Amino acid sequence: MLNINNLSKTFTMHVGNRETINCLDSVSLSVEPGQMLAVIGPSGKGKSSLLKCVYGTYLTTSGNIYYTDKNNVTHDLANMNLQDMRLLRVNEIGYVSQFFHVIPRIAAIEILCEPLINRGIGRAEAVKRAESLLEMVGIPESLWNMYPSTFSGGEKQRLNIIYGIITKPRLVLLDEPTASLDPNSKTRVLELIKELKSQGSIILGVFHDYNAMKVVADKSYNIVTKQMELVS
Amino acid sequence: MQQVMNVNELTVRYGDGCVYCIDSDKSLDKNRCPKCKTVWAVRNVSFSLYHSEVLGVVGESGSGKSTLMKTLYFDREATSGQTFLNAYEDGKTNIFSVSSQQQRAIRNNLLGMVYQNPLLGLLMDFSNGGNIAQKLIAAGHRNVSAMQSRTFELLEHMEISVNRVKEPPKNFSGGMQQRVQISKAIANNPPVLLLDEVTTGLDLSVQAKVLDLIRMVQKKFNISIIVVSHDLAVIRMLSDRTIVMLDGQIVEHGFTDQILEDPQHPFTQTLVHSLI
């Protein structure tokens, strides 16, 4: 289970205009295994920041993020030892960022195999899983051994999504997973999200696309003035 | 995660220090004592390195990054502080407190170092094979054919043709010299590899090649690496965790993505905002 409790995030800038930016203010929400909670709202309201706080890319200002791992141990991700968090990142958390940052000189299939190999899965099995996901999201076989820098925006986005979920993470953070996808690809990605839910993953997603969100989300919140308002 | 190295309150100073700068936490002029002019190159630095982890060290020139690396490799003497290596007496003995003979053994067997300047890491008039053999012999290897096959294997990992094993590094380009240095540094499978500004001064495509090879070596052999760079792109590509140094001290540490996306310290923010 993921339980976010009174989470606040403030950015204090020491350079430029030296502003203090209140981004999230006492956000509380919870997601059960097999559920997807979606956050919607206009750009710049803190949707991605919420995901980054959960992943540890942003340090929280106050509040707690309780996550119960596969061994039934509950961690506070907001106040956690870096090495324990690193282990959780490798073994349990999948993060699909809005922008795909990979080394441009590594073939797509190798990029996908790496997180599996890091988890101790054999190369043959890793390749098999990577190929099956590439096929599922409709990336043509001719691209599998190509560098992602040669991919179109939509292909990169699909690669980004399967890279984030290839390890079948227990906690999945999705930042605009359907942005820049054609309708066909969008359907494939939504199917993938449904599959993750059926496997019991806890999913926290950020969406702009209301119709896509409705297909997969069990609960949705709108970010209003740095706080969450239940939509459905 | 298993800890492989623990650095505790490490200090390196140039000069004797005075009552003002030794006995108090009074602020210095950068890292220099305003009274006695002692330079505190590294001051009370503590961190741990874990198995198979890449730890980045960033900071501006003169912040103590290279001094830290050279001290850990026994090129400089620590003024105070301790360092424990898990692979040396189960991490129970401070490696700065052992005899110089023991330190040589630690340096040859348990640590690898790649310097920014290949002149510091390679004998330019020796052959490439001879340079690598030097490290193997220092670690006690004596079987010539075993050393030769290990040398070939290392050069192949670094994508250097074995036909060039007899050539001296002085005939090589900067990028190739760095690759020979890496081969030499990992020759004895050290658990810890120290990389000091290894791609500085190389052109972009050569930098990329060297970084790719470092990444490959790290994954293949599960080596723990400390990488010093003032180039945040290098840090982003290689390191899991990053420490930020300013005037000889650590001012911030965290996951590399956190340091780059949510820097807390004014200096780290300035550094990140200086990215081109």
Interface residues (C-beta under 8 A of the other chain):
Chain A: F11 T12 M13 H14 V15 G16 K52 G56 T57 Y58 L59 L82 Q83 M85 R86 L87 H101 I103 R105 I106 E114 I117
Chain B: M1 Y50 E53 A208 D212 R215 K219 R236 M237 D240 R241 G254 F255 D257 Q258 E261 D262 Q264 H265 P266 Q269 T270 H273
